[in-house]
Amino acid sequence: MICTNCGTQFEDGNAFCPNCGTPAAQPAPAPAPAPAAAQPQYGYAPQP
Ligand SMILES: [Zn+2]
């Protein structure tokens, strides 16, 4: 990867830039799954 601070290219395994020590950019955490749609309530049937 490339350091976002100084632009030094270093191995992805490095947690910090070997040149300036800037922490390697971490991949954005997976977004939380979208909340499921409201579950139908069993036993309840809307009457027309
Ligand atoms: Zn750097």
N, CA, C, O and the ligand as a Tripos MOL2 file, in Angstrom:
@<TRIPOS>MOLECULE
protein
  193   191    49     0     0
PROTEIN
NO_CHARGES

@<TRIPOS>ATOM
      1 N           0.8520   -1.1860    0.0000 N.3       1 MET1
      2 CA          0.0000    0.0000    0.0000 C.3       1 MET1
      3 C           0.8840    1.2320    0.0000 C.2       1 MET1
      4 O           2.1040    1.1360    0.1370 O.2       1 MET1
      5 N           0.2800    2.3500   -0.1490 N.am      2 ILE2
      6 CA          1.0340    3.5990   -0.1890 C.3       2 ILE2
      7 C           0.6490    4.4490    1.0160 C.2       2 ILE2
      8 O          -0.5260    4.6280    1.3370 O.2       2 ILE2
      9 N           1.6750    4.9580    1.6610 N.am      3 CYS3
     10 CA          1.4220    5.7880    2.8360 C.3       3 CYS3
     11 C           0.5950    7.0040    2.4320 C.2       3 CYS3
     12 O           0.8790    7.6760    1.4400 O.2       3 CYS3
     13 N          -0.4200    7.2600    3.2190 N.am      4 THR4
     14 CA         -1.2840    8.4060    2.9050 C.3       4 THR4
     15 C          -0.6370    9.7080    3.3420 C.2       4 THR4
     16 O          -1.0990   10.7960    2.9960 O.2       4 THR4
     17 N           0.4470    9.5790    4.1130 N.am      5 ASN5
     18 CA          1.0830   10.7910    4.6340 C.3       5 ASN5
     19 C           2.2630   11.2240    3.7770 C.2       5 ASN5
     20 O           2.3700   12.3840    3.3800 O.2       5 ASN5
     21 N           3.1600   10.2540    3.4960 N.am      6 CYS6
     22 CA          4.3710   10.6300    2.7790 C.3       6 CYS6
     23 C           4.4420    9.9950    1.3930 C.2       6 CYS6
     24 O           5.2970   10.3490    0.5810 O.2       6 CYS6
     25 N           3.5440    9.0630    1.1350 N.am      7 GLY7
     26 CA          3.5270    8.4780   -0.1930 C.3       7 GLY7
     27 C           4.4730    7.3120   -0.3820 C.2       7 GLY7
     28 O           4.6030    6.7830   -1.4860 O.2       7 GLY7
     29 N           5.1340    6.9090    0.6900 N.am      8 THR8
     30 CA          6.0310    5.7650    0.5780 C.3       8 THR8
     31 C           5.2430    4.4820    0.3570 C.2       8 THR8
     32 O           4.2460    4.2200    1.0310 O.2       8 THR8
     33 N           5.7080    3.6940   -0.5930 N.am      9 GLN9
     34 CA          5.0260    2.4300   -0.8420 C.3       9 GLN9
     35 C           5.6690    1.3600    0.0240 C.2       9 GLN9
     36 O           6.8910    1.2160    0.0410 O.2       9 GLN9
     37 N           4.8520    0.6200    0.7340 N.am     10 PHE10
     38 CA          5.3740   -0.4340    1.5870 C.3      10 PHE10
     39 C           4.4300   -1.6150    1.5570 C.2      10 PHE10
     40 O           3.3160   -1.5510    1.0370 O.2      10 PHE10
     41 N           4.9300   -2.7080    2.1440 N.am     11 GLU11
     42 CA          4.1490   -3.9370    2.1040 C.3      11 GLU11
     43 C           2.8340   -3.7700    2.8520 C.2      11 GLU11
     44 O           2.7310   -3.0370    3.8350 O.2      11 GLU11
     45 N           1.8490   -4.4710    2.3510 N.am     12 ASP12
     46 CA          0.5410   -4.3680    2.9680 C.3      12 ASP12
     47 C           0.5460   -4.8960    4.3970 C.2      12 ASP12
     48 O          -0.2870   -4.5140    5.2190 O.2      12 ASP12
     49 N           1.5030   -5.7850    4.6800 N.am     13 GLY13
     50 CA          1.5350   -6.3720    6.0100 C.3      13 GLY13
     51 C           1.9890   -5.3990    7.0770 C.2      13 GLY13
     52 O           1.7570   -5.6220    8.2650 O.2      13 GLY13
     53 N           2.6310   -4.3260    6.6630 N.am     14 ASN14
     54 CA          3.1080   -3.3570    7.6470 C.3      14 ASN14
     55 C           1.9430   -2.5580    8.2140 C.2      14 ASN14
     56 O           1.0940   -2.0420    7.4870 O.2      14 ASN14
     57 N           1.9370   -2.4770    9.5310 N.am     15 ALA15
     58 CA          0.8670   -1.7240   10.1740 C.3      15 ALA15
     59 C           1.1710   -0.2320   10.1480 C.2      15 ALA15
     60 O           0.2780    0.6080   10.2560 O.2      15 ALA15
     61 N           2.4720    0.0760   10.0000 N.am     16 PHE16
     62 CA          2.8540    1.4860   10.0010 C.3      16 PHE16
     63 C           3.7870    1.7460    8.8350 C.2      16 PHE16
     64 O           4.4920    0.8470    8.3770 O.2      16 PHE16
     65 N           3.7860    2.9460    8.3720 N.am     17 CYS17
     66 CA          4.7010    3.3360    7.3230 C.3      17 CYS17
     67 C           6.1260    3.2830    7.8740 C.2      17 CYS17
     68 O           6.4180    3.8950    8.9010 O.2      17 CYS17
     69 N           7.0050    2.5590    7.1980 N.am     18 PRO18
     70 CA          8.3820    2.4420    7.6830 C.3      18 PRO18
     71 C           9.1350    3.7510    7.5460 C.2      18 PRO18
     72 O          10.2150    3.9060    8.1160 O.2      18 PRO18
     73 N           8.6010    4.6610    6.8230 N.am     19 ASN19
     74 CA          9.2870    5.9340    6.6020 C.3      19 ASN19
     75 C           8.8990    6.9930    7.6250 C.2      19 ASN19
     76 O           9.7620    7.6500    8.2070 O.2      19 ASN19
     77 N           7.6220    7.1520    7.8370 N.am     20 CYS20
     78 CA          7.1740    8.2130    8.7220 C.3      20 CYS20
     79 C           6.3780    7.6990    9.9240 C.2      20 CYS20
     80 O           6.0980    8.4440   10.8630 O.2      20 CYS20
     81 N           6.0240    6.4250    9.8790 N.am     21 GLY21
     82 CA          5.3460    5.8550   11.0370 C.3      21 GLY21
     83 C           3.8520    6.0670   11.0590 C.2      21 GLY21
     84 O           3.1800    5.7460   12.0400 O.2      21 GLY21
     85 N           3.3410    6.6030    9.9830 N.am     22 THR22
     86 CA          1.8930    6.7860    9.9390 C.3      22 THR22
     87 C           1.2050    5.4260    9.8790 C.2      22 THR22
     88 O           1.5830    4.5760    9.0730 O.2      22 THR22
     89 N           0.2140    5.2170   10.7100 N.am     23 PRO23
     90 CA         -0.5110    3.9420   10.6670 C.3      23 PRO23
     91 C          -1.0670    3.6930    9.2790 C.2      23 PRO23
     92 O          -1.6030    4.5920    8.6310 O.2      23 PRO23
     93 N          -0.9260    2.4580    8.8410 N.am     24 ALA24
     94 CA         -1.4310    2.1130    7.5200 C.3      24 ALA24
     95 C          -2.9400    2.2930    7.4950 C.2      24 ALA24
     96 O          -3.6350    2.0310    8.4760 O.2      24 ALA24
     97 N          -3.4130    2.7340    6.3760 N.am     25 ALA25
     98 CA         -4.8520    2.9270    6.2510 C.3      25 ALA25
     99 C          -5.5460    1.5870    6.3840 C.2      25 ALA25
    100 O          -5.2420    0.6330    5.6670 O.2      25 ALA25
    101 N          -6.4540    1.5360    7.2870 N.am     26 GLN26
    102 CA         -7.1840    0.2960    7.4870 C.3      26 GLN26
    103 C          -8.3850    0.2570    6.5480 C.2      26 GLN26
    104 O          -9.0340    1.2750    6.3040 O.2      26 GLN26
    105 N          -8.6650   -0.9130    6.0360 N.am     27 PRO27
    106 CA         -9.8620   -1.0020    5.1870 C.3      27 PRO27
    107 C         -11.1000   -0.6920    6.0050 C.2      27 PRO27
    108 O         -11.2230   -1.0980    7.1610 O.2      27 PRO27
    109 N         -11.9870    0.0150    5.4020 N.am     28 ALA28
    110 CA        -13.1990    0.3890    6.1190 C.3      28 ALA28
    111 C         -13.9240   -0.8660    6.5960 C.2      28 ALA28
    112 O         -14.0710   -1.8330    5.8500 O.2      28 ALA28
    113 N         -14.3640   -0.8350    7.8240 N.am     29 PRO29
    114 CA        -15.0840   -2.0070    8.3390 C.3      29 PRO29
    115 C         -16.3620   -2.2330    7.5520 C.2      29 PRO29
    116 O         -17.0110   -1.2980    7.0810 O.2      29 PRO29
    117 N         -16.6930   -3.4840    7.4300 N.am     30 ALA30
    118 CA        -17.8950   -3.8090    6.6690 C.3      30 ALA30
    119 C         -19.0880   -3.1060    7.2930 C.2      30 ALA30
    120 O         -19.2770   -3.1400    8.5090 O.2      30 ALA30
    121 N         -19.8670   -2.4880    6.4750 N.am     31 PRO31
    122 CA        -21.0340   -1.7910    7.0230 C.3      31 PRO31
    123 C         -22.0050   -2.7800    7.6490 C.2      31 PRO31
    124 O         -22.1800   -3.9070    7.1850 O.2      31 PRO31
    125 N         -22.6100   -2.3220    8.6940 N.am     32 ALA32
    126 CA        -23.5700   -3.2010    9.3650 C.3      32 ALA32
    127 C         -24.6710   -3.5700    8.3740 C.2      32 ALA32
    128 O         -25.1170   -2.7480    7.5730 O.2      32 ALA32
    129 N         -25.0830   -4.7990    8.4530 N.am     33 PRO33
    130 CA        -26.1410   -5.2130    7.5230 C.3      33 PRO33
    131 C         -27.3980   -4.3920    7.7420 C.2      33 PRO33
    132 O         -27.7820   -4.0880    8.8710 O.2      33 PRO33
    133 N         -28.0130   -4.0510    6.6520 N.am     34 ALA34
    134 CA        -29.2270   -3.2480    6.7620 C.3      34 ALA34
    135 C         -30.2650   -4.0130    7.5660 C.2      34 ALA34
    136 O         -30.4360   -5.2230    7.4140 O.2      34 ALA34
    137 N         -30.9320   -3.2910    8.4030 N.am     35 PRO35
    138 CA        -31.9540   -3.9680    9.2140 C.3      35 PRO35
    139 C         -33.0010   -4.5970    8.3200 C.2      35 PRO35
    140 O         -33.4930   -3.9920    7.3670 O.2      35 PRO35
    141 N         -33.3170   -5.8080    8.6530 N.am     36 ALA36
    142 CA        -34.3040   -6.5070    7.8400 C.3      36 ALA36
    143 C         -35.6520   -5.8030    7.9270 C.2      36 ALA36
    144 O         -35.9620   -5.1170    8.9010 O.2      36 ALA36
    145 N         -36.4070   -5.9890    6.9180 N.am     37 ALA37
    146 CA        -37.7370   -5.3770    6.9220 C.3      37 ALA37
    147 C         -38.5330   -5.9330    8.0910 C.2      37 ALA37
    148 O         -38.2700   -7.0260    8.5920 O.2      37 ALA37
    149 N         -39.4810   -5.1690    8.4920 N.am     38 ALA38
    150 CA        -40.2920   -5.6000    9.6290 C.3      38 ALA38
    151 C         -40.8150   -7.0080    9.3770 C.2      38 ALA38
    152 O         -41.4030   -7.3190    8.3420 O.2      38 ALA38
    153 N         -40.5730   -7.8200   10.3620 N.am     39 GLN39
    154 CA        -41.0260   -9.2010   10.2150 C.3      39 GLN39
    155 C         -42.5350   -9.2720   10.4260 C.2      39 GLN39
    156 O         -43.0910   -8.6150   11.3060 O.2      39 GLN39
    157 N         -43.1670  -10.0710    9.6110 N.am     40 PRO40
    158 CA        -44.6280  -10.2290    9.8030 C.3      40 PRO40
    159 C         -44.8920  -10.9070   11.1360 C.2      40 PRO40
    160 O         -44.1790  -11.8250   11.5400 O.2      40 PRO40
    161 N         -45.8910  -10.4520   11.7810 N.am     41 GLN41
    162 CA        -46.2000  -11.0520   13.0810 C.3      41 GLN41
    163 C         -47.0880  -12.2560   12.8420 C.2      41 GLN41
    164 O         -48.2100  -12.1560   12.3470 O.2      41 GLN41
    165 N         -46.5420  -13.3790   13.2110 N.am     42 TYR42
    166 CA        -47.3140  -14.5960   13.0050 C.3      42 TYR42
    167 C         -48.5630  -14.5630   13.8710 C.2      42 TYR42
    168 O         -48.5570  -14.0660   14.9970 O.2      42 TYR42
    169 N         -49.6130  -15.0990   13.3200 N.am     43 GLY43
    170 CA        -50.8510  -15.1650   14.0820 C.3      43 GLY43
    171 C         -51.6930  -13.9140   13.9000 C.2      43 GLY43
    172 O         -52.7810  -13.7890   14.4610 O.2      43 GLY43
    173 N         -51.1710  -12.9920   13.1060 N.am     44 TYR44
    174 CA        -51.9440  -11.7770   12.9060 C.3      44 TYR44
    175 C         -52.2320  -11.6250   11.4250 C.2      44 TYR44
    176 O         -51.3070  -11.4700   10.6280 O.2      44 TYR44
    177 N         -53.4700  -11.6660   11.0520 N.am     45 ALA45
    178 CA        -53.8420  -11.5100    9.6590 C.3      45 ALA45
    179 C         -54.7170  -10.2820    9.5310 C.2      45 ALA45
    180 O         -55.8500  -10.2610   10.0120 O.2      45 ALA45
    181 N         -54.1910   -9.2630    8.8850 N.am     46 PRO46
    182 CA        -55.0030   -8.0320    8.7340 C.3      46 PRO46
    183 C         -56.2840   -8.3050    7.9630 C.2      46 PRO46
    184 O         -56.2610   -8.8880    6.8790 O.2      46 PRO46
    185 N         -57.3480   -7.8950    8.5120 N.am     47 GLN47
    186 CA        -58.6220   -8.1050    7.8400 C.3      47 GLN47
    187 C         -58.9030   -6.9300    6.9010 C.2      47 GLN47
    188 O         -58.6040   -5.7820    7.2280 O.2      47 GLN47
    189 N         -59.4620   -7.2160    5.7730 N.am     48 PRO48
    190 CA        -59.7690   -6.1330    4.8170 C.3      48 PRO48
    191 C         -60.8830   -5.2480    5.3340 C.2      48 PRO48
    192 O         -61.2720   -4.2910    4.6650 O.2      48 PRO48
    193 ZN          4.7610    7.5580    5.4540 Zn       49 ZN49
@<TRIPOS>BOND
     1     1     2 1
     2     2     3 1
     3     3     4 2
     4     3     5 am
     5     5     6 1
     6     6     7 1
     7     7     8 2
     8     7     9 am
     9     9    10 1
    10    10    11 1
    11    11    12 2
    12    11    13 am
    13    13    14 1
    14    14    15 1
    15    15    16 2
    16    15    17 am
    17    17    18 1
    18    18    19 1
    19    19    20 2
    20    19    21 am
    21    21    22 1
    22    22    23 1
    23    23    24 2
    24    23    25 am
    25    25    26 1
    26    26    27 1
    27    27    28 2
    28    27    29 am
    29    29    30 1
    30    30    31 1
    31    31    32 2
    32    31    33 am
    33    33    34 1
    34    34    35 1
    35    35    36 2
    36    35    37 am
    37    37    38 1
    38    38    39 1
    39    39    40 2
    40    39    41 am
    41    41    42 1
    42    42    43 1
    43    43    44 2
    44    43    45 am
    45    45    46 1
    46    46    47 1
    47    47    48 2
    48    47    49 am
    49    49    50 1
    50    50    51 1
    51    51    52 2
    52    51    53 am
    53    53    54 1
    54    54    55 1
    55    55    56 2
    56    55    57 am
    57    57    58 1
    58    58    59 1
    59    59    60 2
    60    59    61 am
    61    61    62 1
    62    62    63 1
    63    63    64 2
    64    63    65 am
    65    65    66 1
    66    66    67 1
    67    67    68 2
    68    67    69 am
    69    69    70 1
    70    70    71 1
    71    71    72 2
    72    71    73 am
    73    73    74 1
    74    74    75 1
    75    75    76 2
    76    75    77 am
    77    77    78 1
    78    78    79 1
    79    79    80 2
    80    79    81 am
    81    81    82 1
    82    82    83 1
    83    83    84 2
    84    83    85 am
    85    85    86 1
    86    86    87 1
    87    87    88 2
    88    87    89 am
    89    89    90 1
    90    90    91 1
    91    91    92 2
    92    91    93 am
    93    93    94 1
    94    94    95 1
    95    95    96 2
    96    95    97 am
    97    97    98 1
    98    98    99 1
    99    99   100 2
   100    99   101 am
   101   101   102 1
   102   102   103 1
   103   103   104 2
   104   103   105 am
   105   105   106 1
   106   106   107 1
   107   107   108 2
   108   107   109 am
   109   109   110 1
   110   110   111 1
   111   111   112 2
   112   111   113 am
   113   113   114 1
   114   114   115 1
   115   115   116 2
   116   115   117 am
   117   117   118 1
   118   118   119 1
   119   119   120 2
   120   119   121 am
   121   121   122 1
   122   122   123 1
   123   123   124 2
   124   123   125 am
   125   125   126 1
   126   126   127 1
   127   127   128 2
   128   127   129 am
   129   129   130 1
   130   130   131 1
   131   131   132 2
   132   131   133 am
   133   133   134 1
   134   134   135 1
   135   135   136 2
   136   135   137 am
   137   137   138 1
   138   138   139 1
   139   139   140 2
   140   139   141 am
   141   141   142 1
   142   142   143 1
   143   143   144 2
   144   143   145 am
   145   145   146 1
   146   146   147 1
   147   147   148 2
   148   147   149 am
   149   149   150 1
   150   150   151 1
   151   151   152 2
   152   151   153 am
   153   153   154 1
   154   154   155 1
   155   155   156 2
   156   155   157 am
   157   157   158 1
   158   158   159 1
   159   159   160 2
   160   159   161 am
   161   161   162 1
   162   162   163 1
   163   163   164 2
   164   163   165 am
   165   165   166 1
   166   166   167 1
   167   167   168 2
   168   167   169 am
   169   169   170 1
   170   170   171 1
   171   171   172 2
   172   171   173 am
   173   173   174 1
   174   174   175 1
   175   175   176 2
   176   175   177 am
   177   177   178 1
   178   178   179 1
   179   179   180 2
   180   179   181 am
   181   181   182 1
   182   182   183 1
   183   183   184 2
   184   183   185 am
   185   185   186 1
   186   186   187 1
   187   187   188 2
   188   187   189 am
   189   189   190 1
   190   190   191 1
   191   191   192 2
@<TRIPOS>SUBSTRUCTURE
     1 MET1         2 RESIDUE 1 A MET
     2 ILE2         6 RESIDUE 1 A ILE
     3 CYS3        10 RESIDUE 1 A CYS
     4 THR4        14 RESIDUE 1 A THR
     5 ASN5        18 RESIDUE 1 A ASN
     6 CYS6        22 RESIDUE 1 A CYS
     7 GLY7        26 RESIDUE 1 A GLY
     8 THR8        30 RESIDUE 1 A THR
     9 GLN9        34 RESIDUE 1 A GLN
    10 PHE10       38 RESIDUE 1 A PHE
    11 GLU11       42 RESIDUE 1 A GLU
    12 ASP12       46 RESIDUE 1 A ASP
    13 GLY13       50 RESIDUE 1 A GLY
    14 ASN14       54 RESIDUE 1 A ASN
    15 ALA15       58 RESIDUE 1 A ALA
    16 PHE16       62 RESIDUE 1 A PHE
    17 CYS17       66 RESIDUE 1 A CYS
    18 PRO18       70 RESIDUE 1 A PRO
    19 ASN19       74 RESIDUE 1 A ASN
    20 CYS20       78 RESIDUE 1 A CYS
    21 GLY21       82 RESIDUE 1 A GLY
    22 THR22       86 RESIDUE 1 A THR
    23 PRO23       90 RESIDUE 1 A PRO
    24 ALA24       94 RESIDUE 1 A ALA
    25 ALA25       98 RESIDUE 1 A ALA
    26 GLN26      102 RESIDUE 1 A GLN
    27 PRO27      106 RESIDUE 1 A PRO
    28 ALA28      110 RESIDUE 1 A ALA
    29 PRO29      114 RESIDUE 1 A PRO
    30 ALA30      118 RESIDUE 1 A ALA
    31 PRO31      122 RESIDUE 1 A PRO
    32 ALA32      126 RESIDUE 1 A ALA
    33 PRO33      130 RESIDUE 1 A PRO
    34 ALA34      134 RESIDUE 1 A ALA
    35 PRO35      138 RESIDUE 1 A PRO
    36 ALA36      142 RESIDUE 1 A ALA
    37 ALA37      146 RESIDUE 1 A ALA
    38 ALA38      150 RESIDUE 1 A ALA
    39 GLN39      154 RESIDUE 1 A GLN
    40 PRO40      158 RESIDUE 1 A PRO
    41 GLN41      162 RESIDUE 1 A GLN
    42 TYR42      166 RESIDUE 1 A TYR
    43 GLY43      170 RESIDUE 1 A GLY
    44 TYR44      174 RESIDUE 1 A TYR
    45 ALA45      178 RESIDUE 1 A ALA
    46 PRO46      182 RESIDUE 1 A PRO
    47 GLN47      186 RESIDUE 1 A GLN
    48 PRO48      190 RESIDUE 1 A PRO
    49 ZN49       193 GROUP 0 **** ****
